[in-house]
Amino acid sequence: MTPKGDLRPRKHSLTLKGHRTSVSLEDPFWQAFLEIAQERGVSISALASEIDAARGLDCGLASAIRVHVLAHYRTAAERSA
């Protein structure tokens, strides 16, 4: 399944460690990120802070969020198989 619409990354604002910042994510990744936060009952800033704390210095926040989204849905698919 190929996502439809504009797939260019867009800037999205959030708060990290008390400071406003932005990440550039494609809409499907941003939507999935929001869904994961909602599913867990946390804010997007709280989830981003968790991901930020776990990522290495050689990985950007946007990339870490994409990998987190992928891992989340892979785990869900494995559980339902």
Steps between C-alpha positions, in 0.01 A plus 500: 500500500645835396393808698325764295539873515799720561784293644748782545613551862323781684610677815306409813545682832538339840660571836813316609657557841296818538606647166297530180654315208386354173550178310456446128288192438285374217128514582457119526781481759364800692151350504634164620706680767183676623310169503772331707499785754120485523505121533747532790310789658795742484558831326706517183757700693527229767542229235754713312694554825507126561627435146751785530644358824545155342658610170869519436682820419553382143125481433274799439169527683289469184683180404462363853124570486471320164686197637281504813184505286630214285597292806159564660306373200739209436450385858123533463507298176709225663256477792202464268666238277 
